[in-house]
Amino acid sequence: MSPLPYTYEELLGPTMAQALSAETSPSTFTAHATVRSLLSGRPLPPLALCTAAGARQSIDHGREAQGAWQATGRAARHTVVIRLRREVTARRAAFAEVLRHTAGLGATDTAEECRDAERVLRHSTASSRHGARWWRSPLALSPLTRPSCEPPGSVPAVTVSYGDDARPLAALFEGALPSLLNGGAVITEVSTRNAPVALAAAALAREAGLPPGVWQVVVRGEAVGTSASGLRAVLAEHADALAPLCCPPGMGTPERTRSRPPCLLVLRHDGDAHAAARAAARACFARAGRSCAATPLIAVHAARATDFLEALIREAQGVTVTTALPDELHLRRLTTWAEGLIAGGAHSCLPHWRPPTHPVELVPQTPRPLLLVDPGALSDPRPEIPLGPVALVTRFTHWAEILEHAHYTGHHLSVFTRAPLSQLAPQFAGLPGRRIHLNQPPRAGLLP
């Protein structure tokens, strides 16, 4: 059997590999990091890491390139993005391979990610004909409003966007395309895991006609002496705008822990238990629970708990997790958390759960779905749930408990109920959840 691919040329083909081999970083980027494939364990070519000085230089470069890009006109920019969309679609197989190697996505999650990325590209070129974009303020008060047209005003010269390791391709285009179509330059900050796919996409954009310097990718890394939050602070200080994202990364939380509070899925007394169980299995276990739309915390009305758990156990037994966690630290955190919760009285509904092993310098095994029932109520205002295919089920008896607890959860809230939206919408005002889903699983991304 031939060895698994591990070079950029084998993963992406000679055209994109040649673009990636070119100098893509300022000369001040002196530190490098090596990423190992999550399929083969073999090293990929080293990546240049961004320093604070390099970030400022990238922004200056983008500001210099932005004027000429804006002067090309909306029609020309629209044509470039259409070419990019065609290139990405034509190279779907190549992107699928790099997503599997660098992000560790399984075959099903990879196919979904490619479809989502192409959906973002189609939406951008369709809406730009009418001067619209999928724009949402990071501090939007109404989580039920649909994306609106771009607000009037001048176009920011340089916009900063962030990559998402669980949605490496879709979130990349989601953050960059609106600004690019409006004539602005973009600096996209990514992790080392996300860097290869981001660099490949930016290289394709240049081949499609995007001028050099208009879309730059900077790679964060602790080796250069600037933490992720420090690099983001430098970018935010010197750039003109921050691209809206579904769930922006935390600015002050260590990168190797869950940077957001867990999102919440709720089954009310009048909701469909089987539909809620199907949605929970997808939201908790897809992509190994890594997506921002994951809802590892599940609150079920006490009267529906038995029906829901029976349905969720059936759904969970049919789930095979194929997406790997990023590294051994995440596996250790998941194991320690699960063992501590079980020792404290939580019940594991799936028998024979064992933590996966993580051989040194080899492929990390994917954890099995973990379904725990907390014997207590919603007592912990902000439970620490690690990344992983996890469902932690708790019970409640009064709707007011959920409304109170939802003040401490993440941006996604999924509620299964027969109550009308007109009745519930006023109760959701002021909650941190910006994406509230009724009778459907949460979905990551800004598109409707």
Protein Blocks (a to p, Z undefined) as FASTA:
>chain_A
ZZddfbfklmnojklmmmmmpcfbdfklmbccddddfklopacdddddddfklmmmmmmm
mmmmmmmmmmnojklmmmmmmmmmmmmmmmmmmmmmmmmmmnopafklmmmmmmmmmmmm
mmmmmmmmnopacdddfkbfblkbccddddeddddfbacddddfklmmlmmmmmmmmmmm
nopacdddddfklmmmmmmmmmmmmmnopaghkaccddddfklopafklmmmmmmmmmmb
dcddfbdcdfkbcfkbcfbdcddddddfkbcfklmmmmmmmmmmgghlmafkbcfbccdd
fklmmmmmmmmmmmmmmpccfbdcfblmlmmmmmmmmmmmmmnopacfbghiacddddeh
iacddddddddddfbdcfblbdcddedddddddddfbfklmmmmmmmmcfbdcdddfbdf
klmmmmmgoiablbdcehiacdedjbZZ
